[in-house]
Amino acid sequence: MSDLLHFQVDAASGVPAYRQLMDQVRYYVASGALAPGDKLPSIRSLAKRMHLNPTTITKAYSELQHLGVVVNEQGKGVFVADRVASLSEDQRFAELRRLATGFASAARQLGATPEEASRALRVEMERLEPAPE
């Protein structure tokens, strides 16, 4: 399943790459796109695919393990933990608002209307939709 996931790091965001990766894994788990027992991409393959140092991936996975989101089974890989607390609807919306704050601020600075900003967001969301099988 993890091959269908889209991980992306924005070097200009000011947020460390390992933290961006951690957040994305947490979001995929919260949304159900990653379920308990699902295997995450190997450190080597994800580092190659994302053009990151393997140490960055290792740090993200290690922090996720410390938080109880994933488990590392030596020699087998990194898997989503069996008991991961999912986000409530309110927590999910609060996280979406937190993420939207930066986008909204930049859109306002660019002089974009709410409709233009919504359209840009919609285009990007559609771009990230998995291709139909």
C-alpha positions as CSV (number, residue, x, y, z in Angstrom):
1,M,0.0,0.0,0.0
2,S,2.8,2.4,0.8
3,D,3.8,2.6,-2.9
4,L,0.6,4.5,-3.5
5,L,1.5,7.2,-1.0
6,H,2.8,10.5,-2.0
7,F,5.6,11.9,0.2
8,Q,6.9,15.4,-0.5
9,V,9.4,17.7,1.2
10,D,9.4,21.4,0.7
11,A,12.9,22.7,1.3
12,A,11.7,26.3,1.5
13,S,9.1,25.7,4.2
14,G,11.5,26.2,7.1
15,V,10.3,22.9,8.6
16,P,13.0,20.2,8.8
17,A,12.6,17.5,6.2
18,Y,12.4,14.7,8.8
19,R,9.5,16.6,10.5
20,Q,7.7,17.0,7.2
21,L,8.0,13.3,6.6
22,M,6.8,12.5,10.1
23,D,3.7,14.7,9.7
24,Q,2.9,13.1,6.4
25,V,3.1,9.6,7.9
26,R,0.9,10.7,10.8
27,Y,-1.6,12.2,8.4
28,Y,-1.8,9.0,6.3
29,V,-2.3,7.0,9.5
30,A,-5.0,9.4,10.8
31,S,-6.8,9.2,7.4
32,G,-6.7,5.4,7.2
33,A,-4.5,5.5,4.1
34,L,-2.0,3.7,6.3
35,A,-3.5,1.0,8.5
36,P,-2.1,-0.9,11.4
37,G,0.4,-3.5,10.1
38,D,1.1,-1.6,6.8
39,K,4.7,-1.6,5.9
40,L,6.3,1.8,5.2
41,P,8.8,2.2,2.4
42,S,12.4,1.1,3.2
43,I,14.8,3.9,4.4
44,R,16.9,3.4,1.3
45,S,14.1,3.4,-1.2
46,L,12.4,6.4,0.3
47,A,15.7,8.4,0.6
48,K,16.3,7.6,-3.1
49,R,12.8,8.5,-4.2
50,M,12.7,11.8,-2.2
51,H,16.4,12.7,-2.9
52,L,17.1,12.8,0.9
53,N,19.9,11.6,3.0
54,P,19.0,8.2,4.5
55,T,19.8,9.7,7.9
56,T,16.8,12.0,7.5
57,I,14.4,9.1,6.9
58,T,16.0,7.2,9.8
59,K,15.4,10.2,12.1
60,A,11.8,10.5,11.0
61,Y,11.1,6.8,11.5
62,S,12.9,6.8,14.9
63,E,10.8,9.7,16.1
64,L,7.6,8.0,14.8
65,Q,8.6,4.9,16.7
66,H,9.2,6.9,19.9
67,L,5.7,8.4,19.5
68,G,4.2,4.9,19.1
69,V,3.1,5.5,15.5
70,V,5.3,2.8,13.9
71,V,7.3,-0.2,15.0
72,N,10.7,-1.3,13.6
73,E,10.9,-5.0,13.1
74,Q,14.7,-5.7,12.7
75,G,15.4,-7.2,9.3
76,K,11.7,-6.9,8.2
77,G,11.0,-3.2,8.0
78,V,9.0,-0.4,9.6
79,F,5.3,-1.0,10.1
80,V,2.4,1.1,11.3
81,A,1.8,0.2,15.0
82,D,-1.2,-1.9,15.9
83,R,-2.7,0.6,18.3
84,V,-2.3,4.1,16.9
85,A,-4.7,6.8,18.2
86,S,-6.5,8.4,15.3
87,L,-7.4,12.0,15.1
88,S,-10.9,13.1,16.1
89,E,-12.8,15.1,13.5
90,D,-12.1,18.3,15.6
91,Q,-8.4,17.5,15.8
92,R,-8.2,16.8,12.1
93,F,-10.0,20.1,11.3
94,A,-7.7,22.0,13.7
95,E,-4.6,20.5,11.9
96,L,-6.1,21.4,8.5
97,R,-6.6,25.0,9.8
98,R,-3.0,25.1,11.1
99,L,-1.7,24.0,7.7
100,A,-4.0,26.4,5.8
101,T,-2.8,29.4,7.8
102,G,0.5,29.7,5.9
103,F,-1.2,29.1,2.6
104,A,-3.8,31.7,3.3
105,S,-1.3,34.2,4.4
106,A,0.8,33.8,1.3
107,A,-2.3,33.9,-0.9
108,R,-3.3,37.2,0.7
109,Q,0.2,38.6,0.2
110,L,0.0,37.7,-3.4
111,G,-3.3,39.5,-3.7
112,A,-5.3,36.4,-4.4
113,T,-9.0,36.3,-3.9
114,P,-10.5,33.5,-1.7
115,E,-11.8,32.0,-5.0
116,E,-8.4,31.9,-6.6
117,A,-6.8,30.4,-3.4
118,S,-9.6,27.8,-3.3
119,R,-9.0,27.0,-7.0
120,A,-5.3,26.6,-6.5
121,L,-5.9,24.3,-3.5
122,R,-8.4,22.2,-5.5
123,V,-6.0,21.9,-8.5
124,E,-3.2,20.6,-6.1
125,M,-5.6,18.2,-4.3
126,E,-6.7,16.8,-7.7
127,R,-3.1,16.5,-8.8
128,L,-2.3,14.3,-5.8
129,E,-5.3,12.0,-6.3
130,P,-4.1,8.5,-7.1
131,A,-4.6,7.5,-10.7
132,P,-7.6,5.2,-11.3
133,E,-6.8,1.5,-11.6
